[in-house]
Amino acid sequence: MVASSTNSVKMAAGKSSSEKPYYKIEDAPQLFKKFIKDYDRKYANDEDRKIHYDAFVRNLAKINKANATIPEATFDINKYSDFTREESRQMLGLSKRIYECY
């Protein structure tokens, strides 16, 4: 996974590995509330909110994995962190087959 292929994470060069964020998945409800406030997110209904919450949790795991395995970059929550796979794929203009590789 690279930042340019999954815009649900933000890459910031120049940080040391000790400064990289690690998110506890059990903190996801509070992190999602903060995300909604920080990025002024509005969801159509409770089902839509749950879909995006689930995507947010998946993306937290991706952020953690990327920070643990890619020493040259730091990944963090950004405005795309609640994007579903389909929303990310559409935004990036990738075919489904290519996107699933990441």
C-alpha positions in Angstrom: 0.0 0.0 0.0 1.2 3.5 -0.8 -0.3 6.8 0.0 -1.0 7.7 -3.6 -3.0 4.5 -4.1 -5.1 4.8 -1.0 -6.2 8.3 -0.3 -7.7 7.2 3.0 -4.4 7.9 4.6 -2.2 11.0 4.7 1.5 10.8 4.1 3.9 13.2 5.8 7.5 12.9 5.0 10.3 13.7 7.5 8.8 12.3 10.7 10.8 9.7 12.6 9.3 6.3 13.3 8.8 7.2 16.9 6.4 10.0 15.9 4.2 7.8 13.8 0.7 7.4 15.0 -0.7 4.1 16.1 -4.5 3.8 16.6 -6.1 1.4 19.0 -9.0 -0.1 17.1 -11.1 -0.1 20.4 -10.7 3.8 20.3 -12.4 3.9 16.9 -15.8 5.2 18.2 -14.1 8.3 19.8 -11.7 8.8 16.8 -14.7 8.6 14.4 -16.6 11.3 16.4 -13.5 13.5 16.3 -13.2 12.8 12.5 -16.8 13.8 11.9 -16.3 17.0 13.8 -12.9 17.8 12.3 -14.1 17.2 8.7 -17.7 18.3 9.1 -19.0 15.0 7.9 -22.8 14.5 7.4 -24.3 11.1 6.6 -27.6 10.4 5.0 -28.9 8.1 7.7 -27.7 5.7 10.4 -27.0 3.0 7.8 -24.8 5.3 5.8 -23.0 6.4 9.0 -22.4 2.7 9.9 -21.0 2.0 6.4 -18.6 4.9 6.7 -17.7 4.0 10.3 -16.8 0.5 9.2 -14.7 1.9 6.4 -13.0 4.3 8.9 -12.1 1.3 11.1 -10.6 -0.6 8.1 -8.6 2.5 7.2 -7.3 2.8 10.7 -5.9 -0.7 10.4 -4.4 0.3 7.0 -2.8 3.4 8.6 -1.3 1.2 11.4 0.0 -1.3 9.0 1.5 1.3 6.7 3.2 3.1 9.5 4.7 -0.2 10.8 5.9 -1.4 7.4 6.9 1.8 5.4 9.7 3.6 7.2 10.1 6.3 4.6 6.6 7.8 5.3 4.1 8.6 8.0 0.4 7.9 7.5 -2.4 9.4 9.4 -6.2 10.2 9.5 -7.3 12.6 6.8 -10.4 13.7 5.0 -10.6 10.4 3.1 -10.4 8.2 6.1 -14.1 7.2 6.0 -14.1 6.4 2.3 -15.4 3.0 1.4 -13.4 0.9 -1.1 -15.8 1.8 -3.8 -15.5 5.6 -3.1 -11.7 5.4 -3.0 -11.7 3.4 -6.3 -14.0 5.9 -8.0 -12.1 8.9 -6.7 -8.8 7.5 -7.9 -10.2 6.3 -11.3 -8.8 2.8 -10.8 -10.3 -0.3 -12.2 -11.7 -2.6 -9.5 -9.0 -5.2 -10.4 -6.1 -2.7 -9.9 -7.6 -1.2 -6.7 -8.0 -4.7 -5.1 -4.2 -5.2 -5.3 -3.7 -2.5 -2.7 
